[in-house]
Amino acid sequence: MKFSVKLRLTSFLIVLISINETLSSSYSILHMIQNIKKQQASSVLGRSTLMFVSWPSPSPTVQSQYQRPVGIIRETHEVTVVIVPLPAQGHLNQLLHLSRLISSYDIPVHYVGTASHIRQAKVRVHGWDPLAISNIHFHEFSIPSYETPPPNPNAPTKFPTQLIPVFNTSIKLREPVYALLQQLSGTSRRLVVIYDSLMAYVIQDVGLIPNAESYCSPGTSAFTIYSCFPQEMTDFAKLQQDVKPISSGYLFNTCRAIEGPYLDLHVKSKITDSDKQWAIGPFNPVEVNGQKNSETRHCCLDWLDKQAPNSVIFISFGSTTSVSDEEAKEIATGLDKSGQKFIWVLRDADKGDVFQGEDRRAQLPKGFEERVEGRGIVVRDWAPQLEILGHSSTGGFMSHCGWNSCIESISMGVPVAAWPMHSDQPRNAILLEKVLKIGLKVRDWSKLNELVTSITVENAVRRLMDSAEGEEMRQRARELSKAVKGSVMEGGLSRLEMDSFIAHIRR
Ligand SMILES: *[C@@H]1O[C@H](CO)[C@@H](O)[C@H](O)[C@H]1NC(C)=O
């Protein structure tokens, strides 16, 4: 079976071709998926009724340990883990979630990055509090200054080229990361480096440390593992490929309940240098408590409390994409005409340094916010996505289909109106729509250069929120969510794989 993962780092043109291939291969193994999914769902759910716990709870807060200077790391540990994320929100977020999971096994975790990206990761974490976990040690390194151009909402593609300068400069983390690894290697029997696949260059010296080994976290689904990047990204991506660090295995932010057959395919097709892989996702918490009385609770959650179950659609296109004023107008008009309730996060895409410079405010049609008052909310800043998706009033998600958003939506049982923007997103959209059948298409990838009209938006919102078809998707999403939640519980498949990974690094 030819699987599109063989296509690496190609141009946008090839994205289109590979999607067709993915499509046919996904159809041909669909029955396999359904069977496996049924078996897993029943076995997982069978166990889950009595043992409803979330991941092991973290150790109590010890504030003094939290930002311990590197110079005084003294104790000897069995195993120490160092996490090396790519400095972009989705990647920072995902590996910070993973840090929490590993930390819950009482293993010291060191999370590295620039000062600004560490701060970004911490202030935007959702579903739990990184300040409350003393086992996570943050290391802030400096790198040469880099350009932080604003995103261009009118660019011909939605790929976040504004982040290329920070990606390019992030390779300078190589030296300080190596120095940290050398220092930590003396305090631990084994040093385990978990790196984003786009940070291979930075960790290429791991092989020089005798008690260190590295594990790659691709950050995508198994279905889409080798994303296709546009031309602007190929230099940086190739840099990572050329160093080819010896990876001792792969850690997937997914689980067998979602895409077991693709995980198997990944091993069978031998596309990587290691046959060891662990599907230990979702990395994100699968249970979030809304903290009803908390002062820091986002106001849109209070509003959600007052709405009927499954009556609100959440709209957000992630951290890397800005919509143009023209697109914003079509979305606004479509939402208005749909008559449905909504929370729409309309913020500018991230710059290389999110704490620098002004953010653009996309224009909305005159009078829009007044017209939809009481029925819809436009959020202009960061929104607690996991809590929103986890809220019982949320019944649909219009999303760019970044992998974090997909797996969060799957975790919370919310079907998706797919509006893919770039990279792995069009394939994730196919996974949701054609394989899992918990999504419908808004933006047609074959009409990439056409404006998505208000009529398309209106129809998609109605289909998802107010039709029998939408209700069926919601039902399937709920079932998948149950299987995924069962997976991370004691005895569930993801939890067993996580236990097995921890046992492996403690061997
Ligand atoms: C990024 O680095 C590559 C070389 O690795 C270079 O060709 C490219 O111009 C750089 N891009 C930016 C925006 O700095």
PDBQT file of the ligand as one rigid body, heavy atoms in Angstrom, charges set to zero:
ROOT
HETATM    1  C1  LIG A 601      16.637  31.187   6.690  1.00  0.00    +0.000 C 
HETATM    2  O1  LIG A 601      17.837  30.468   6.511  1.00  0.00    +0.000 OA
HETATM    3  C2  LIG A 601      18.073  30.026   5.181  1.00  0.00    +0.000 C 
HETATM    4  C3  LIG A 601      19.374  29.242   5.183  1.00  0.00    +0.000 C 
HETATM    5  O2  LIG A 601      19.326  28.175   6.056  1.00  0.00    +0.000 OA
HETATM    6  C4  LIG A 601      18.133  31.199   4.224  1.00  0.00    +0.000 C 
HETATM    7  O3  LIG A 601      18.275  30.731   2.909  1.00  0.00    +0.000 OA
HETATM    8  C5  LIG A 601      16.869  32.022   4.353  1.00  0.00    +0.000 C 
HETATM    9  O4  LIG A 601      16.984  33.194   3.575  1.00  0.00    +0.000 OA
HETATM   10  C6  LIG A 601      16.624  32.406   5.800  1.00  0.00    +0.000 C 
HETATM   11  N1  LIG A 601      15.349  33.082   5.851  1.00  0.00    +0.000 N 
HETATM   12  C7  LIG A 601      15.055  34.086   6.679  1.00  0.00    +0.000 C 
HETATM   13  C8  LIG A 601      13.736  34.731   6.496  1.00  0.00    +0.000 C 
HETATM   14  O5  LIG A 601      15.829  34.493   7.531  1.00  0.00    +0.000 OA
ENDROOT
TORSDOF 0
